[in-house]
Amino acid sequence: MSATSTVQPFDLRAEVKASLSDILSPHDQEALIQAVSHDAAIIVQDPSLNADDLPLEEVQRRLLQRLVDQLHPTDSSPKDLPEPPDVSSPIQPVNLAKDMSEIFPGFDEDAILRLSHIFYTHLENLTGERLTRGMPDEQLDEFGYFVDMDEERMTGWLLQHCPGFDNDKGFQEICAQHPDAPRPTALAEFGAKKWLELNRPDYPDIVNQTRGDLMSALVLLQAIMGEEAFQAWAHIQRARAQEPGERTNNHGKAPHEPFPLSPEPADKFTAGLLHGQWRVVDEALSHLTEIVMLLTGEVE
């Protein structure tokens, strides 16, 4: 009489511990177990979500595997991502992906890109605040010409301070780099640079100092909140990037506008585990400029 092989039942608790104990605390493992169990029950009971009539344990297994695959990607090396062009900004785009990847080596390209955009926005804002602090209103109004892309006033300022600017090599290079951009766009980029050269020749040093201060604040946040919380934040960025049209829409959103969680039932288990953690990180990242100013004593 031949022995009959016995199929071992799927043990959700044991599988969570075996697969994710290296990145999830016991408390979060328990939260994940409850969330997977809850969502698996919903899926099994809804024919529109369970067209193959899978048993409960198989649904649990697939939901867990989905999360494990995302938290343990086979290739987590972030790619060298270009920053989006911002020709109206006096701060030229810098490749922040490498810096972000060194601080968060476990992040995939979606999270690195999102974090780079957030960081770059704070770099612009805080650098602008430091460059213009204490300046008279007249100078600030002049810079406002370029921020607002007021073509008449930009042209007037450039004719006064940079006569013959149309033949300037720098201006011609900007026009060549952005051949389809309207003239005010090129005037804004060129004029902002000239304004800074005239009024704040130290602005490259201010940019570098500000970048260093923001990097230090980011490292501090990671130390305070823990790698686990930042991994939760990264997971949400990855999940959102997989939704149709999300990559296109990202660039149209405010740089640190929080992402809403996906309403799809199959994603609810992820929300149940990561919702609180990623929200705390997202909120802190949105206030990175204020954190730096507190640390440096620029505000009390």
C-alpha positions in Angstrom: 0.0 0.0 0.0 1.6 3.3 -1.1 1.8 6.2 1.2 -0.5 9.1 0.3 1.2 12.5 0.4 -0.5 15.1 2.6 -0.8 18.7 1.5 0.2 20.9 4.3 -2.4 23.6 5.0 -1.3 27.2 4.6 -0.3 28.7 7.9 -0.6 32.5 7.5 1.1 33.3 10.8 4.0 31.1 10.2 4.5 32.4 6.6 4.4 36.0 7.7 7.1 35.3 10.4 9.2 33.3 8.0 9.0 35.9 5.1 8.9 39.3 6.8 10.4 39.0 10.3 13.5 40.7 9.1 11.7 44.0 8.3 8.5 43.9 10.4 8.2 44.0 14.1 6.0 41.4 15.9 3.3 44.1 16.3 3.3 44.8 12.6 3.4 41.1 11.7 0.2 40.7 13.8 -1.4 43.7 12.0 -0.5 42.2 8.7 -2.0 38.8 9.6 -5.3 40.5 10.6 -5.4 42.6 7.5 -4.7 39.7 5.1 -7.3 37.6 6.8 -9.8 40.3 6.6 -9.2 41.1 2.9 -9.0 37.4 1.9 -12.4 36.8 3.4 -13.9 39.8 1.4 -12.3 38.5 -1.8 -13.5 35.0 -1.4 -17.1 36.1 -0.8 -17.2 38.4 -3.8 -17.4 36.6 -7.2 -16.2 39.7 -9.1 -12.9 39.5 -7.1 -12.6 35.7 -7.0 -13.6 34.7 -10.5 -11.5 31.5 -10.2 -13.4 30.4 -7.0 -10.1 30.1 -5.0 -10.3 28.8 -1.5 -9.6 31.1 1.4 -6.1 29.8 2.1 -5.0 30.3 -1.5 -6.2 33.8 -1.5 -4.3 34.5 1.7 -1.2 33.0 0.2 -1.4 35.1 -2.9 -2.1 38.3 -0.9 0.9 37.6 1.3 3.1 36.7 -1.7 2.2 40.0 -3.3 3.4 42.0 -0.4 6.5 39.9 0.1 7.4 40.4 -3.6 7.1 44.2 -3.2 9.0 44.5 0.0 11.7 42.1 -1.2 12.1 43.1 -4.9 14.5 41.0 -7.0 16.2 44.2 -8.2 16.1 47.0 -5.7 19.0 49.0 -7.2 17.6 52.4 -7.9 18.3 53.7 -11.4 20.1 57.0 -12.1 17.0 59.1 -12.6 16.9 62.6 -14.2 15.4 65.5 -12.4 12.5 67.2 -14.2 13.5 70.4 -16.0 12.5 73.6 -14.2 13.8 76.4 -16.4 12.2 79.1 -14.3 14.3 78.2 -11.3 17.6 79.8 -10.5 18.7 76.5 -8.9 19.6 74.1 -11.7 18.4 70.6 -11.4 20.8 68.3 -9.7 20.9 64.5 -9.7 19.6 63.7 -6.3 18.8 60.1 -7.0 22.3 59.0 -6.1 22.2 60.9 -2.8 18.8 59.5 -1.9 19.8 55.9 -2.8 22.8 56.1 -0.5 20.6 57.1 2.4 17.8 54.6 1.5 19.5 51.7 -0.4 16.4 49.6 -0.1 14.2 52.0 -2.0 13.2 51.2 -5.6 13.1 53.8 -8.4 9.6 54.9 -7.7 10.3 55.8 -4.1 13.7 57.4 -5.0 12.0 59.5 -7.7 9.3 60.7 -5.4 11.8 61.4 -2.6 14.0 63.3 -5.0 11.1 65.5 -6.1 10.2 66.3 -2.5 13.8 67.1 -1.6 14.3 69.3 -4.6 11.2 71.3 -3.8 12.5 71.9 -0.3 15.9 72.8 -1.7 14.4 75.4 -3.9 12.2 76.9 -1.2 14.8 77.0 1.6 17.5 78.3 -0.7 15.1 81.0 -1.9 14.3 81.9 1.7 18.0 82.2 2.6 19.0 84.1 -0.5 16.3 86.8 -0.1 16.3 87.1 3.7 16.9 90.8 4.6 16.7 92.1 1.1 14.9 95.3 0.5 11.5 95.2 -1.2 12.8 96.8 -4.4 15.3 93.9 -5.0 12.6 91.3 -4.2 10.2 93.0 -6.6 12.9 92.7 -9.3 13.3 89.0 -8.7 9.6 88.7 -8.8 9.6 89.7 -12.5 11.4 86.4 -13.3 9.3 84.3 -10.9 6.1 85.7 -12.5 7.6 85.6 -16.0 6.5 89.2 -16.7 8.0 89.5 -20.1 7.9 93.3 -20.3 9.6 93.8 -17.0 12.1 91.0 -17.5 13.1 92.5 -20.8 13.5 95.9 -19.2 15.6 94.7 -16.4 17.9 92.7 -18.7 18.3 95.6 -21.1 19.4 97.7 -18.2 21.8 95.3 -16.5 22.8 93.1 -19.4 22.6 95.1 -22.7 22.6 93.0 -25.8 21.6 89.9 -23.9 20.0 88.4 -27.0 23.6 87.8 -28.3 24.8 86.5 -24.9 26.2 83.0 -25.2 24.4 81.9 -22.0 21.0 83.1 -23.3 21.5 81.4 -26.7 22.4 78.1 -25.0 19.2 78.3 -22.9 17.1 78.9 -26.1 18.9 76.0 -27.8 18.2 73.7 -24.9 14.5 74.5 -24.9 13.7 75.3 -28.5 9.9 74.8 -28.1 9.7 76.9 -24.9 8.1 80.3 -25.2 10.5 83.3 -24.9 9.4 84.3 -21.4 10.6 80.9 -20.2 14.1 81.5 -21.5 14.1 85.1 -20.2 13.1 83.9 -16.7 15.9 81.3 -16.5 18.6 83.6 -17.9 17.4 86.7 -16.0 17.2 84.9 -12.6 20.8 83.7 -13.0 21.9 87.2 -13.9 20.0 88.7 -11.0 21.6 86.3 -8.6 25.1 86.9 -10.0 24.5 90.7 -9.4 22.7 90.6 -6.0 23.9 87.3 -4.5 27.1 86.1 -6.0 27.4 83.7 -3.1 24.3 81.8 -4.1 26.2 78.6 -5.2 27.6 78.4 -1.6 24.1 78.9 -0.2 22.7 76.1 -2.4 25.4 73.7 -1.3 24.9 74.6 2.4 21.2 74.2 2.1 21.5 70.9 0.4 23.8 69.6 3.1 21.4 70.9 5.8 18.4 69.1 4.2 20.4 65.9 3.8 21.3 66.0 7.5 17.7 66.5 8.4 16.7 63.6 6.3 19.2 61.3 7.9 18.0 62.5 11.3 14.4 61.7 10.4 15.4 58.2 9.4 17.2 57.6 12.7 14.2 58.9 14.7 11.4 57.2 12.8 13.3 54.0 11.9 13.9 52.3 8.6 10.7 50.3 9.0 8.6 53.5 8.8 10.4 54.7 5.7 10.1 51.3 4.1 6.3 51.6 4.6 6.4 55.0 2.9 8.4 53.6 0.0 5.9 50.7 -0.4 3.1 53.2 -0.8 5.0 55.0 -3.5 5.6 51.7 -5.3 1.9 50.7 -5.0 0.7 54.1 -6.3 3.1 54.1 -9.2 1.6 50.8 -10.4 -1.8 52.4 -10.8 -2.9 53.4 -14.3 -1.8 56.9 -15.2 -0.1 57.5 -11.9 3.4 58.2 -13.3 1.9 60.8 -15.6 -0.1 62.4 -12.8 2.7 62.5 -10.3 4.3 65.5 -12.0 1.1 67.5 -11.8 0.7 67.1 -8.1 2.1 69.3 -5.4 5.6 68.0 -4.6 4.6 66.9 -1.1 0.9 66.3 -1.5 0.2 63.1 0.3 -0.9 60.2 -1.9 -4.4 58.8 -1.2 -4.5 55.1 -0.5 -5.9 52.9 -3.2 -9.5 52.0 -2.7 -9.2 48.6 -4.4 -10.1 45.8 -2.0 -7.0 43.8 -2.9 -4.9 46.7 -1.6 -6.6 47.1 1.7 -4.3 44.7 3.5 -1.4 46.9 2.5 -3.2 50.0 3.9 -4.0 48.2 7.1 -0.3 47.5 7.7 1.3 50.6 6.4 -1.2 53.4 6.7 -0.1 54.9 10.0 3.6 54.5 9.4 3.7 56.0 5.9 1.5 58.9 6.9 3.8 60.0 9.7 6.8 59.9 7.3 4.9 61.7 4.6 3.9 64.5 7.0 7.5 64.8 8.3 8.9 65.0 4.7 6.4 67.8 3.9 7.9 69.9 6.8 11.5 69.2 6.0 12.3 72.9 5.5 10.8 73.8 8.9 12.8 71.0 10.5 16.0 72.4 9.1 15.2 75.9 10.2 14.5 74.6 13.7 17.8 72.7 13.8 19.8 75.6 12.5 18.2 78.1 14.8 16.7 80.1 12.0 13.3 80.0 13.7 12.6 79.4 17.4 
